[in-house]
């Protein structure tokens, strides 16, 4: 990844003190490239933010419960349950969240190499 020439953050662009963001539990992300972080699904349940601690955690669990159920029904690679489980591994990424390890902020989610 190349050097960022004019880094822009939430605090610098919106004139918010970094201590205020810290107090609110907000990451001072880079706005013009990915901030080299990712969401750890094992920490979702412990989030103090209801949308994450309840909603995202529930969605995560439900998805992987489906994957486990489908794979337990699968008898061979590429049969119907296997293909349906693989389809559940297509994780999209919301553009402009600036989370991840990409070189843009457009979001690409999982590539096919990680899914296979």
N, C-alpha and C positions, 0 to 999 in steps of 0.2 A: 504494500500500500504506500502510495506517495505521501509526501509531507503536505499537510493542510496549510495553505497559504494564509487564509483569513478565517481562522476558526470563529464560529459564532455559537454561543451557548444561550440557554434560556436566560441566565442571569445577565449576560452582556447585552442581549438584544431587547430584553424587556425591562432592563434596569431594576432587577430584583436582587437583593442582597443574598448571597449564597447561604448565609445562616438562616434566612427565612425559608429557603428551599429545604435545607436540612431539617429544620423543625417540622415542616409539613411532610417530610419523607419523600420529597420529589428529587429525582436524579437530575442534576444539571447537565443534561445531554447536549452533545454537539448537534447543531441544527443543520449543518451543511455536509455531514458525512455520518456514517454509522459510528456510534459510541461503542467501543469494543467490549460490549457486555451482552449477555443473553439472559432470558428468564429461566430460572431453575425451577422446574415443575415440582420438585420435592419441597420447595418453600412456599408454594401457593397457599396452602391451608393456614399458614402462620401469618399471612399478611394482615395488617391492621386495616386495610382498605376492603370494605365489604364486597366490592365488585370482584376483587381478586380472591380474597379469603373464602368467599362462599361461591360466587358464580363461576369464576375461572377454575377453581379447584373441582367443583362439581362436574363441569364440562370435561375437564381432563380425566377424572376418574371414570366417567361414563364412557368416554371414547376408548380408553384402554381396557375397560371391562368387556366392551364389544369385541375388541381385537383378540383378547384372550379367549373369549367364548368361540369366536370364529376359528381361531387356530386350533383350539381343542377339537373342533368338528372336522378339521381338514384331514384328509387321508393322503394327499399328495401335493407337491408343489404345483401351483397353478390350477388347482381345482377351484370350484366356485367359492367355498369358504375362504380359501387362501387369497383369491383375487379380491374378495370383499374386504378382508383384513388389510391387504396391501393398499387398497383404495383409501382406507382410513389413515394411512400414513402420509397422505398428501396434505401437509400443513402449509397453509397460506401465511403470508406475513402482511401486516397492515403497513402500507407505505407511509413514510414520513414519521415513523415512531423513532427512528434513528437508533434502534437497538440492533445489534448483530455485528457481523464481521465483514460486511460487504463494502464495496467501494462507492456505492451510491446510497441514497435514502429511499429508493423506490421499493425496496423489499422484495425478496425472492423466495423466502421460505426454504423448505427442504428441497434439495436437488435430487434428481433420480438416483444418484450414487448412494445417498444416505438412505433412501427408501428401499433399495434392492437388498 
